[in-house]
Amino acid sequence: MWRLYGETDILTIRQLAAAVRRPPVDNATISRWENSRSTVPTPALRQYERLFDLPQGELVAVITALDRDRPAGRRTAPRCDELLDKCLGRDPVSAAEWADLIISLTQPRRKVTRPVWDTLLHRLLTEMCLSVGWRYLLRLSALQRVHQHPAGGAALVAVTEEFVTEPACQLIIDPIALLAANRAPTASRRLFRLLCEPRNEAEQLGALFAWAARPPDTPGSVRRLEAVARELCAGASTSSPVREAASDVLLRHRPSARSAPLGRAGEAVFTELHAALARSQTRHHELDLLGPRILRQALASTDSDLRILTVNVLHASPFRGVLADSVASLLTGGRTTSPDVLVDLLGSLGDLRHRAVVENLLRRSSARNAAAVALAHLPGRTDLRLWHHVLTAHPTGGSTQRAALYAVGMRGDRAGLRLLRARAPVIRARANWWLRLPTEASASAAL
């Protein structure tokens, strides 16, 4: 995409081959990469990031998430030892550094003691939960790699249990869903227990997301999972999020069904966003069939993993700014009857300049909670006066207060957390949990 549709003039394959200096490549190799006939090595992806002025790690994160079986290569021992000391300390650690360290630690001949695994994985798990976008994906891929390592995977299962059972823990779903990467029988038993005997809704949602990501290993386990999912779908007391996640488990064998219809209003939104996408492309845009498909999946897929991946592909593309501006225009003009999906999309694609648009939606009842969650993912922080206004207008609104708490917690806004703790007694214990998080975790999550 960047070679054809970037801000600079179109690069020919020959020009790109000359620019990618490590490893040295020829025109045929570039062509095979771009047509998915061979795997792009990680050093070459980093050259792409340099050439197109992308954040270090963004392309690597997205492509690794799309192809989890891609070879990772090796990392030198001196670099690994340096990163290990850094990650065991309190200095901020970037997502790219975590990826390099985990690749090295999971090499067959590398020996790591259990206390070292425990310390590293607790920090990495915390930072993954606090990360957004491609930084989240890169840390997620690193933890998935650990789950496939015998010693590291056993340590990560135990660390996950300790993490999610901490009193008032606010980041439960992602660590549990991550257990899908672990094929050990202990992880499967744990997922079934969380599905059938959850201590809270977040645990059950995490287990459902995990089972939607990968099937059980035996026919008997498949039948058991489907029976539980059908019971949750039919249950009168089942919440809407749990029912949707259980339905996704049942639809896992029919990928074409895992897409919600957009409806007339949704199709109009898709048409306008796709028109903006086409206008931003070069004269070759009529040949691009991938853009509309990715955009539709980002808007309508009921598969949460696929939706996250497609949104991050759009974020890493040259069209991110144009799409974010178009979504912001639709929201400010009131030209959508179901703004939650678009607010979520703007939170994923937007920049600091879009924060004011989302903050204005906090005053709109139909999209208030979605706006608060989107603010958690956008750069910057919200003025305390706006959070004060939200709390004053909704003194007993539990869902609104929880969404506001997530927004300020994810941004590491300690002043906002103290305000919520003082003004909203119902979420005081949860606010204290956010305040207990180490400051280096929030600092690292942004890198």
HUKA-V715529 format. One record per residue. N is the residue number from 1. PHI is phi in whole degrees, 0 to 359 (none if undefined). Layout:
[[N PHI] [N PHI]]
This chain:
[[1 none] [2 293] [3 295] [4 267] [5 244] [6 291] [7 291] [8 275] [9 298] [10 301] [11 268] [12 285] [13 300] [14 296] [15 295] [16 293] [17 299] [18 290] [19 281] [20 280] [21 270] [22 225] [23 282] [24 298] [25 225] [26 248] [27 300] [28 297] [29 295] [30 302] [31 299] [32 295] [33 300] [34 288] [35 258] [36 59] [37 266] [38 208] [39 280] [40 281] [41 294] [42 303] [43 302] [44 291] [45 300] [46 292] [47 293] [48 301] [49 301] [50 293] [51 297] [52 256] [53 56] [54 262] [55 302] [56 298] [57 112] [58 293] [59 295] [60 301] [61 297] [62 293] [63 289] [64 296] [65 293] [66 286] [67 227] [68 289] [69 266] [70 295] [71 295] [72 265] [73 77] [74 242] [75 236] [76 289] [77 299] [78 301] [79 297] [80 296] [81 297] [82 295] [83 292] [84 298] [85 301] [86 295] [87 288] [88 279] [89 266] [90 239] [91 288] [92 299] [93 234] [94 280] [95 299] [96 296] [97 293] [98 299] [99 300] [100 297] [101 296] [102 294] [103 301] [104 290] [105 291] [106 263] [107 294] [108 305] [109 269] [110 280] [111 250] [112 230] [113 285] [114 297] [115 300] [116 292] [117 304] [118 301] [119 295] [120 298] [121 287] [122 296] [123 292] [124 295] [125 297] [126 298] [127 292] [128 299] [129 295] [130 270] [131 275] [132 226] [133 65] [134 293] [135 294] [136 296] [137 299] [138 292] [139 290] [140 300] [141 298] [142 297] [143 290] [144 297] [145 296] [146 298] [147 300] [148 270] [149 264] [150 305] [151 287] [152 296] [153 296] [154 297] [155 294] [156 291] [157 300] [158 293] [159 296] [160 298] [161 301] [162 297] [163 294] [164 283] [165 266] [166 297] [167 308] [168 66] [169 304] [170 253] [171 232] [172 258] [173 296] [174 297] [175 300] [176 288] [177 300] [178 294] [179 298] [180 300] [181 283] [182 257] [183 268] [184 293] [185 304] [186 297] [187 292] [188 295] [189 298] [190 297] [191 295] [192 294] [193 295] [194 292] [195 286] [196 268] [197 228] [198 285] [199 279] [200 202] [201 294] [202 299] [203 297] [204 293] [205 297] [206 300] [207 294] [208 295] [209 298] [210 295] [211 289] [212 290] [213 281] [214 208] [215 281] [216 296] [217 273] [218 234] [219 302] [220 297] [221 292] [222 297] [223 298] [224 296] [225 297] [226 295] [227 295] [228 295] [229 297] [230 296] [231 296] [232 292] [233 295] [234 271] [235 295] [236 292] [237 265] [238 290] [239 290] [240 299] [241 299] [242 292] [243 298] [244 295] [245 292] [246 294] [247 297] [248 295] [249 298] [250 292] [251 273] [252 302] [253 276] [254 235] [255 305] [256 294] [257 275] [258 272] [259 212] [260 282] [261 295] [262 285] [263 77] [264 298] [265 295] [266 293] [267 296] [268 296] [269 296] [270 301] [271 299] [272 292] [273 293] [274 293] [275 297] [276 295] [277 298] [278 294] [279 296] [280 279] [281 271] [282 278] [283 297] [284 274] [285 297] [286 294] [287 272] [288 272] [289 264] [290 282] [291 306] [292 300] [293 295] [294 297] [295 297] [296 296] [297 296] [298 295] [299 273] [300 236] [301 295] [302 272] [303 275] [304 297] [305 297] [306 296] [307 296] [308 297] [309 295] [310 294] [311 297] [312 288] [313 298] [314 296] [315 296] [316 276] [317 268] [318 289] [319 263] [320 305] [321 296] [322 297] [323 295] [324 298] [325 297] [326 292] [327 296] [328 299] [329 296] [330 297] [331 288] [332 289] [333 275] [334 66] [335 264] [336 211] [337 269] [338 228] [339 286] [340 302] [341 297] [342 289] [343 298] [344 298] [345 294] [346 294] [347 298] [348 275] [349 258] [350 286] [351 235] [352 303] [353 292] [354 269] [355 296] [356 297] [357 298] [358 290] [359 298] [360 295] [361 286] [362 300] [363 272] [364 260] [365 300] [366 289] [367 231] [368 297] [369 293] [370 298] [371 294] [372 298] [373 295] [374 297] [375 297] [376 294] [377 256] [378 271] [379 298] [380 95] [381 226] [382 265] [383 300] [384 300] [385 296] [386 289] [387 297] [388 299] [389 297] [390 298] [391 293] [392 291] [393 286] [394 225] [395 294] [396 241] [397 281] [398 301] [399 293] [400 294] [401 295] [402 292] [403 295] [404 297] [405 298] [406 299] [407 298] [408 286] [409 293] [410 294] [411 275] [412 67] [413 274] [414 291] [415 294] [416 296] [417 297] [418 293] [419 297] [420 296] [421 298] [422 282] [423 264] [424 231] [425 302] [426 295] [427 244] [428 299] [429 297] [430 292] [431 297] [432 297] [433 298] [434 299] [435 291] [436 280] [437 296] [438 297] [439 297] [440 292] [441 293] [442 294] [443 295] [444 290] [445 301] [446 274] [447 258]]
